[in-house]
Amino acid sequence: MDFYGFDRAAAVAHCDSLALGRAGRETSAICSWNRVRPEHVIDLLDRAAPEARADGRNLAALITRMPWRIRDQPVAQGGARLVNNVREIEVSVASRTWRLHCTETPSLKLERIST
């Protein structure tokens, strides 16, 4: 599915994240330990689960028109922890922060969006 009238190049150009991952990786190759690039966020919004598509389209429209940033996620260090296939990616645009709740099975898939 591709958004009607969505300009991918403009959305990528508006991203001003400081720490970008390696270019050229596809969404299917992104795991929880990889850095997420602007192209990956756009692909996640494009291929969102049916429950998150409306919110994904609204967020896609915002990142096409305004500067946005992918926020770094804190990494859990030390101690025993359970393995989890859920990952949250924070995107800041228009003075608000959206959380993209993704599952990793085996690639990332956007399940829902919250603010």
VENDA-V810550 format. One line per field, one symbol per residue. burial: + if it has 24 or more other ideal C-beta (glycine too) atoms within 12 Angstrom, else -. A space follows every 50 residues. Layout:
burial->???
This chain:
burial->--+--+----++-++-+---+-----+--+---++++++++++++++++- -+--+++-++++++---++++---------------+++++++----+++ ++-+---++++++--
